[in-house]
Amino acid sequence: MSKEDEFTSTQKKDFQNWAKNKQFPNSKKNDFWTPKAVFEALNERFGPFTLDAAASEENHLVELFYDKEMNSLEQEWKGRVWCNPPYVKQEDKTTIKDWVQKAWKSVESGEADRVVLLIPAYTSNMYWHETIFPNASHIVIFRGRLDFGGPNARAGGAARQPSVSVVFSHAWKGSGMQVLQMSNKGEWLSEENYNREVLELKLKNGVEAFGKQLEGNQFVVLEGSTANFQARPSWRLSDIRRRIQLIQNGALEKVGDTFRFTCDVTFNSPSSAASIVRACASNGKALWKHA
């Protein structure tokens, strides 16, 4: 190992040892101001906001605001609410999770029409999977780190962690969630719809089926879905009979080397639906995925 490599390795170890026991400057600070262009773009699309739920006299972006002394989590959120909450645990032990839950409950109860949060993209945390993914109407992903302002802003640099804006909306009538992309300068870049209701089963040979879970564990495979033509020798006799019935009824028609569903077909379970699609015994709960 050369002296240069040895020096670099030593630097790396020193940094790792420091990082295990230290925190970066400002890591416990909360006074980071939302970039103006980002707020204006979100306000134009999801506002106009009537309340800034986590602000101060110096940084509030809406005329009506709650500051630290007012304890926003104990207040009623009404109208269209903007919230860039504290990112680190507070003295009263509250965390981002509490702000996310407050936002959703305010919308779910009808107190707020809409709440827009600006939070770190810590998507492995449970509140993402328990509250955000099942209930958010929109998620805005930023291309690039945001340049937060305020007294604790990093000199000449963007935030250390990626950010995301989460929207809970009482008026949202879509069956899924809209995912939007914005630059860190507030420019809208793209949007896509993510349908929570439609599930998909894809096979390597090109077979592709779509369906929805119904009440009582029933499952419907949607018209236009395809299914395997060649059955496995070990396939259950009951499933073979069901397929023959579907063919005779015209619900399945042969197209090339696959079958195609000519109409929506309801099955007793996701597994029975997957079995017809794959032409073999199948675990539907494991195979059907969000489209």
C-alpha positions in Angstrom: 0.0 0.0 0.0 1.4 3.4 -1.0 1.7 6.2 1.5 -1.1 8.1 -0.2 -3.5 5.1 0.0 -2.5 4.5 3.6 -3.3 8.2 4.4 -6.7 8.0 2.7 -7.5 4.8 4.5 -6.6 6.4 7.8 -8.8 9.4 7.1 -11.7 7.1 6.3 -11.4 5.2 9.5 -11.0 8.4 11.5 -14.3 9.7 10.0 -16.1 6.5 10.6 -15.1 6.5 14.2 -16.1 10.1 14.6 -19.5 9.5 12.9 -20.4 6.7 15.2 -20.2 8.9 18.3 -20.7 12.4 17.0 -23.4 14.3 15.2 -23.1 16.7 12.3 -23.5 20.4 13.2 -27.1 21.5 13.2 -28.3 17.9 13.4 -30.5 18.8 16.4 -31.8 22.1 14.9 -35.3 22.5 13.6 -35.4 26.1 12.2 -35.0 25.3 8.5 -37.1 27.5 6.2 -38.9 26.1 3.1 -37.4 27.2 -0.2 -39.7 30.0 -1.5 -40.0 28.6 -5.1 -40.9 25.1 -3.8 -43.6 26.5 -1.4 -45.1 28.7 -4.1 -45.4 25.8 -6.6 -47.1 23.6 -3.9 -49.3 26.4 -2.8 -50.4 27.1 -6.4 -51.3 23.4 -7.0 -52.7 22.3 -3.6 -53.6 25.6 -1.9 -54.2 28.3 -1.3 -53.1 27.4 2.2 -55.0 28.8 5.1 -52.8 27.6 7.9 -49.1 27.1 8.5 -49.1 24.4 11.2 -45.4 24.5 12.2 -43.9 28.0 12.0 -42.6 31.0 13.8 -43.0 34.8 13.6 -39.8 34.8 11.5 -40.6 32.1 9.0 -44.4 31.6 8.6 -45.6 31.3 5.0 -49.3 31.8 5.7 -50.9 34.6 7.7 -52.4 32.2 10.2 -49.8 30.0 11.8 -49.1 27.9 14.9 -45.7 28.3 16.6 -43.9 26.1 19.2 -45.6 27.8 22.1 -49.1 27.0 20.7 -48.3 23.3 20.4 -49.8 22.7 17.0 -50.3 19.0 17.6 -52.9 19.9 20.2 -54.7 22.4 18.0 -57.4 21.9 15.4 -56.2 22.0 11.8 -58.8 23.4 9.4 -58.9 24.4 5.7 -55.9 23.8 3.6 -52.9 23.3 5.8 -49.2 23.7 5.1 -46.7 22.0 7.4 -42.9 21.8 7.4 -42.6 20.1 10.8 -39.6 19.6 13.1 -37.4 16.8 11.8 -35.9 15.7 15.1 -37.4 14.5 18.3 -38.8 17.3 20.5 -38.5 17.8 24.2 -42.0 16.2 24.6 -40.8 13.1 22.7 -42.9 13.9 19.6 -41.4 13.0 16.2 -42.3 13.2 12.5 -44.6 10.2 13.0 -46.8 12.3 15.3 -47.1 15.1 12.6 -47.9 12.6 9.9 -50.6 11.0 12.0 -52.0 14.4 13.0 -52.2 15.4 9.3 -54.0 12.2 8.2 -56.5 12.3 11.2 -57.3 15.9 10.5 -58.2 15.1 6.9 -59.9 11.8 7.7 -62.1 13.4 10.3 -63.1 16.2 7.9 -61.6 19.0 10.0 -59.1 19.8 7.3 -59.8 19.8 3.6 -56.2 19.1 2.7 -52.8 18.9 4.5 -49.5 19.1 2.7 -46.4 18.0 4.6 -42.7 18.6 3.7 -40.7 15.8 5.4 -37.5 13.8 4.9 -37.9 10.7 2.6 -37.3 8.2 5.4 -39.4 5.6 3.6 -38.3 2.7 5.7 -40.0 4.1 8.8 -43.3 2.5 9.8 -45.4 5.6 9.5 -44.8 5.6 5.7 -46.2 2.1 5.5 -49.0 2.4 8.0 -50.2 6.0 7.3 -48.7 7.6 4.1 -48.8 4.8 1.5 -52.3 3.6 2.3 -53.8 7.1 2.6 -51.9 9.8 0.7 -53.5 11.3 -2.3 -50.3 12.7 -3.8 -46.6 12.3 -3.2 -44.1 14.9 -4.6 -40.6 13.6 -5.1 -37.9 16.2 -5.5 -35.1 15.9 -8.0 -32.1 17.1 -6.0 -31.7 18.1 -2.4 -33.6 21.2 -1.2 -31.8 24.4 -0.2 -33.4 25.2 3.1 -33.0 28.8 4.4 -32.9 30.2 7.9 -30.3 30.6 10.6 -29.2 27.0 10.5 -29.0 26.6 6.7 -25.9 24.8 5.4 -23.5 27.3 3.9 -23.5 26.9 0.1 -25.0 23.5 0.3 -28.3 21.6 0.1 -29.9 19.5 2.8 -28.1 16.3 3.9 -31.2 14.1 3.4 -33.7 13.9 0.5 -37.1 15.5 1.0 -40.6 14.6 -0.1 -44.0 16.3 0.0 -46.9 14.2 1.2 -50.5 15.3 0.5 -53.6 14.1 2.4 -56.8 15.4 0.6 -60.4 15.1 1.7 -61.6 15.9 -1.8 -59.4 13.4 -3.6 -61.7 10.9 -5.4 -59.0 8.8 -7.2 -58.7 5.1 -6.4 -55.0 5.4 -6.0 -52.2 8.0 -5.5 -50.7 10.5 -7.8 -46.9 10.6 -7.8 -45.4 13.9 -9.0 -41.8 15.0 -9.7 -40.5 18.5 -9.0 -37.1 20.0 -9.3 -35.5 21.5 -6.2 -36.2 24.9 -7.8 -40.0 24.4 -7.8 -40.5 23.3 -11.4 -43.0 20.6 -12.1 -41.4 17.8 -14.1 -43.8 14.8 -14.4 -46.8 13.0 -12.9 -48.0 9.4 -12.8 -51.0 7.6 -11.2 -50.5 4.7 -8.9 -53.6 2.6 -8.5 -53.9 1.0 -5.1 -56.9 -1.1 -6.1 -55.6 -2.8 -9.3 -53.3 -5.8 -8.7 -51.1 -7.4 -11.3 -49.7 -10.9 -12.0 -46.9 -11.0 -14.5 -45.2 -14.1 -15.8 -41.8 -14.3 -17.6 -43.4 -15.7 -20.8 -45.4 -12.5 -21.3 -48.7 -13.5 -19.6 -50.1 -10.5 -17.8 -53.3 -10.4 -15.7 -55.0 -7.6 -13.7 -57.5 -7.9 -10.9 -59.1 -6.5 -7.8 -59.7 -7.8 -4.3 -63.4 -7.9 -3.5 -65.3 -8.4 -0.2 -65.3 -11.8 1.4 -61.9 -12.8 -0.1 -63.4 -12.9 -3.6 -61.2 -11.7 -6.4 -62.0 -10.5 -9.9 -59.7 -10.9 -12.9 -60.3 -8.0 -15.3 -61.2 -8.2 -19.0 -58.2 -8.2 -21.3 -56.0 -10.2 -18.9 -54.1 -13.1 -20.3 -53.5 -16.6 -19.0 -51.2 -19.6 -19.7 -52.4 -22.0 -22.3 -50.1 -24.9 -21.3 -51.2 -26.5 -18.0 -48.9 -28.2 -15.5 -49.4 -32.0 -15.2 -49.9 -31.6 -11.5 -52.7 -29.0 -11.8 -55.7 -29.7 -9.7 -58.7 -31.4 -11.4 -61.1 -28.8 -9.9 -59.2 -25.9 -11.5 -59.0 -27.8 -14.8 -62.8 -28.1 -14.8 -63.2 -24.4 -14.0 -61.0 -23.5 -16.9 -63.0 -25.7 -19.3 -66.2 -24.1 -18.0 -64.7 -20.6 -18.7 -63.7 -21.6 -22.2 -67.2 -23.1 -22.9 -68.9 -19.9 -21.6 -66.7 -17.7 -23.8 -65.0 -16.0 -20.8 -61.6 -17.4 -22.0 -60.6 -17.4 -25.7 -57.4 -18.7 -27.2 -55.2 -16.0 -28.7 -51.9 -17.3 -30.1 -50.2 -19.4 -27.4 -52.2 -17.8 -24.5 -55.8 -17.4 -23.3 -57.4 -14.0 -23.0 -60.2 -13.0 -20.6 -63.1 -11.6 -22.7 -64.9 -10.3 -19.6 -64.4 -9.7 -15.9 -64.4 -13.1 -14.0 -64.9 -13.4 -10.3 -63.2 -16.2 -8.3 -63.6 -17.4 -4.7 -60.1 -16.3 -3.8 -56.9 -14.7 -5.1 -55.3 -18.1 -5.2 -58.0 -19.6 -7.4 -57.7 -16.6 -9.8 -53.9 -17.0 -9.9 -54.3 -20.7 -10.6 -56.3 -20.1 -13.7 -53.9 -17.4 -14.9 -50.8 -19.6 -14.3 -52.5 -23.0 -15.1 -51.0 -24.5 -12.0 -51.5 -24.5 -8.2 -50.8 -20.9 -7.0 -50.5 -18.8 -3.8 -52.5 -15.8 -4.9 -51.7 -13.6 -1.8 -48.0 -13.9 -2.7 -48.4 -13.5 -6.5 -50.8 -10.6 -7.0 -48.9 -7.3 -6.7 -49.8 -3.7 -7.0 -49.9 -2.6 -10.6 
